[in-house]
């Protein structure tokens, strides 16, 4: 018998871009990446950095929706970075590949080492991130590739948000998706780097506890923290996405900051 393929090619945004992903191991992109991508909005040329990009799902979802965006995909795992390169080489992605590049880099680097890795100071209009979300006390997966993507190191948000603050232009926007229990660490890491932090709780259904949060903030802003209305994924019956969420998942709409708090350049 022939061995099953070690990778899959999966369509996103109803075929507007495709992703090469490991089969049965590692991190496979889904709704989290699409929600994260929806947080980027704006007109004209924009430079977006995707930290912890994996195979490139979130960054390419942004590029598929916004024609003037260029995306830099930063990924520490050599294997996942190679999947991202294979993704850009797909014929189905020919219209996007010229606007994206892959960097095999540790996003927690500092100073000159960070700049040398392509994470250059004051360069990007928008930084997006979907950091590892499993706490050290959680049961570890036997899948080493998935462990890199899911295991949260000590000080993770401080390190990742520090890098976002360094590489963003003044007034640039950082957006991330995380578990609700990370709110405290996110607020602390924003510190004096970011203001105007907006947090949206994401619920599977009305009446259920939030299982994710979307957060965005602006470099150098002094605006106050705001808690936005919940984003509810499904109706009371079934697993179909509600229309608004389906639009976000398929790249037909964005989830920008509230109008009063939106950066002037985005």
N, C-alpha and C positions, 0 to 999 in steps of 0.2 A: 504493500500500500504506500501511496505517496504521503510524505509528511505534510501536515497542514502548514500553510504559510505563516511566517513569523511576524507578518505585518499586515495591516489592512489599509485600504484607501477609502476614506469616508467623506461623503459630501456634507457640506454645511451651507446654511443660507440658501437652501433649496438649489444646490449645485453651483452657486456663484463662486465657491472655492472648495478645494479638497484638501484633506489632511492625511499624511502617512503616519500611522500610529502602530505601536507594538500590539500584537494580538495576545490577549490573555495574560499580560503582565505590564508593569509600568503604569503610568498615569495616562488614562484615556480622557480626552477632552469631552465636555458636555455643557450642560446649562450654565454652570458657574462661569465658564469662559465667555459664553455669549452675553450674559448679563454684564460682566466686566467690560466687554467691548462696547456695549451700548452706552456706557458712561462717557465715551469720547464723542464730542460734538464740536462743530465749528465750521467756519468757511475759510477758503483760501488754503495755501500751503501750510501744513502742520507737520511737525516732527514728533513721533510717538515712540517711546521706549517701553517695551514689554519685558518686565523683570520676572525671571523664572518662567520663561516662555514655553518650555516643553517643546512640542512639535510645532508651535506657532499659532495655535487656534485663536486666541484672543486678538493678537496683533493682526493676523490676516483678516479676521472678521471686521476690524476697524477699516483696514485698507479696502475691503470689498464694498463697504458702505460709503466711504468718503474718498472720492477720486483724487483729491490733492494731498492725501496723507502719505508720508513715507514712514516706515516702521523698522525699528531696530529690535531684533529678538535676542535677548540675553539669556543664556541657559548654561548652568554649571555642569550638567551631565554630558559627557562626550557622546553617549549613545543617543540621548534625546536631541542634542544639537544636530546629530547626523540625520535623525528623522526630520528635523526642521529643514535641513538642506535638501533632503529628498522631496519634501513637500514643495519647496520652491522650484524644484526641477520638473515637477509634473506639468505635462502639456495643458492640463485643465487650469493651471494657475499662471499661464503665460502672461495674462494681462495684469497680474499683480507682482510677479517676481522682480521686475525692475524697480519696484518701490519698497522692497524689503531686503534686509540682510541679516545674517546670523552671526552672533558673537558667542564663542564659548568662553564664558566669563563668570567669575564669582561676584555676585552683586554686592557682597559685603566688603569688598576691597576699599581701601582708603587712599586719599591723596593721589600721588603720582602713579601708584600701581592701578588705581581705579581708572584714571585718565588713559593710561596706556592700554587698558583692556577695552577701550571704546566707550566707557562711561564718562564722557567728557563734561566738564563743568559748564553750567549755564547754556546748554545746547537744546534741550527738548521743550516743546510746548505742553506735552502731556506725558505722564508716566502712569502706566497701569501695572498692577501686580495681583497675583493670586498666590500668596505665599503658602508654604506647607502649613497644615492646620491641625495635625495630631500632636497633642502634648506629649512630653517625655514619659508621662505616667501611663499613656494609652498602650494597649497591646500592640507590639511591633509586628508588622507584616513580614512574612518570610521572603517576600519579593523585594530584593535589594533595590531594583530600579524604581519601584513604587515608593520604597522607603525614602529615597532621596527627595521625591516630590512631595511626600506627605508628612515627614517627621519634622516637627518644629524644634529648632535649636534655641538655646537660651539667648534672650535678647534679640530674637528674630526681628520684631517690628522696629525696635530701635535701630538696628543695622540697616534694614531695607529702607526705612523711611529716611534715615540719614542720607543714604545714597540718592533717593528720590529728590531730596532737598538740594543736594549738590548739583545734580545734572539738569534740573529744571531751570528754565529762564525765570527771572523775576516775574511774578504774576502767573506762572504756569500752574497747571492743575495735576494733582495726584489723585488717582482713583484705585480702590482695591475692593476685594471681596474676601470675607473672612467669617469665622464663626462668631456668634454673639458674645461668647465669653472673652473675646479678644478686645472688646471695646476699651477697657481700661488701659491696656498696653498701647493701643493705637493712639488714644488721647495723649498719653504720656510721651510717646515718641514724637508726636507732632510738635509738642512743646512750643518753642519760639520760632520754629521753622515754618510752620503752617498755621493758618487761621481759617475761619469760615468753614470749619469741619461740619459736613452734613452727613447724617447717618440715616439710612433707610433700612428698617427691619424687613426681611423677606420671609413670608409664611407660606407653607404648603397650602393651607386652607384657612379661611376665617375661623377664629376661635382656637387655633393651634398656636403653640409657641413658635417664635421665629427660629429658623434653623440656619440662616445666613444673615449677614448685614452687608450692605453696600455703603462705602464711605468715600467721600471726596473732600479735598481741602486745597487751598490756594497758597502757594509759596509767598511768604511775606505779608499775607493778609492779617488784619487785626479784628476781623468779624467774629462774632460769637458762634458757638456750637449751635446747630439746629437739628432737631429730630424730625425727619420727614414722615409723611403718611406711609403706612405699610404697603408693601408690594405683595399681593396675594397671587399665587401661581395657578391654583385650580379651583373649580367650583366644588360644591359639596359632594357631588357624585362623579366618579370617573377620574381619569388622569389626564384628560385633555387640558392644554393650557388655556387660560382665559385670553380673550382677544388681545389685550394690551401686552401680555407677556409673550404671546405667540409672535407678535410684531417685533418685540425685542429679540427673541430667540432667533428669528429668521432675518434679521438685519433690515427690516422695513421701517424701524423707528429707533430713535435714540432715547436715552434716559439722562438728559443733561441736568446740571445743577439748577436750582430754582432761579428764576430770572433775576431776582434781587441780589443774588450772591454769585452770579456767573462772572468769571474773569473777563476783563474787557477785550483780551486778545483771542478769546476762544468762542 
